[in-house]
Amino acid sequence: MNNEKDNVYDLVEDFYAHDEGWNTLLRQEYAEGFLRMEAWKGKKNSDLYRSWDNLTMLCLYLGSAETFLGDMNADDFIDCIAWCGRNISEFTPDYKNTQDFLETCDGLFKYLKGKNAISNDTVPATAAEILLQEGKMNIILPDGSFDEANAERAWNATPDIPAKIFLNIGERLQELLEVLHRFLRENIFVWTSIELRFYIMVF
């Protein structure tokens, strides 16, 4: 959980200020607008931080998969959750975490449709119907792999990154981005894609 002395909107500002490329995946005004709408509905700070973590994971997936929100279907969300389970240290794709992630995405999609930014806001809910049945998690195993009946999904799965990403819940995103900049200054690699530029925390 993020440190509640930090304002969630400051975390959003830090995220976009250090790489404007994230705006191609989810515009900052939409991310902030969605969180402010959630706050207006009475969500607690801890809930807002968790929602922002979910949005961050969604952006990381989109960058890695080289796709856009409006193009996602239910299978893409299944791939997204499995990818996050394999590549994001703090995320285990169990029933509770998956439900929370998809509820955030469902709220975001409804918000975006209200802004005429996307045409279909039912995709996260459809993915939830597939994955979350009778109080248990289906298709995706706790390590982010697929169960035996859905093993063929691995053939088209978004490739894993070389090292897991640490969201470091409880730390300011500013600190993570400082690690990123130090890493880039000390290495000769030239990252050309959004997801590679976010390979922070290879400790």
CORRA-V985676 format. One record per backbone hydrogen bond with DSSP energy under -0.5 kcal/mol. CO is the residue of the C=O (numbers start at 1). NH is the residue of the N-H. Records with the same first field share a line. If there is no record, write none. Layout:
BEGIN
CO: NH + NH
END
This chain:
BEGIN
3: 6
7: 10 + 11
8: 12
9: 13
10: 14
11: 15
12: 16
13: 17
14: 18
16: 19
19: 22
20: 23
21: 24
22: 25 + 26
27: 30 + 31
28: 32
29: 33
30: 34
31: 35
32: 36
33: 37
34: 38
35: 39
36: 40
37: 41
38: 43
39: 42
44: 48
45: 49
46: 50
47: 51
48: 52
49: 53
50: 54
51: 55
52: 56
53: 57
54: 58
55: 59
56: 60
57: 61
58: 62
59: 63
60: 64
61: 65
62: 66 + 67
68: 71 + 72
69: 72
73: 77
74: 78
75: 79
76: 80
77: 81
78: 82
79: 83
80: 84
81: 85
82: 86
83: 87
84: 88
87: 89 + 165
88: 91
90: 92
91: 93
92: 94
94: 98
95: 99
96: 100
97: 101
98: 102
99: 103
100: 104
101: 105
102: 106
103: 107
104: 108
105: 109
106: 110
107: 111
108: 112
109: 113
110: 114
111: 115
112: 117 + 118
113: 116
122: 126
123: 127
124: 128
125: 129
126: 130
127: 131
128: 132
131: 133 + 138
133: 136
136: 133
138: 140
139: 147
141: 144
145: 141
147: 150
148: 151
150: 153
151: 154
152: 155 + 156
153: 156
154: 157
165: 89 + 167
168: 171
172: 175 + 176
173: 177
174: 178
175: 179
176: 180
177: 181
178: 182
179: 183
180: 184
181: 185
182: 186
184: 187
189: 191
193: 197
194: 198
196: 199
198: 200
201: 203
END
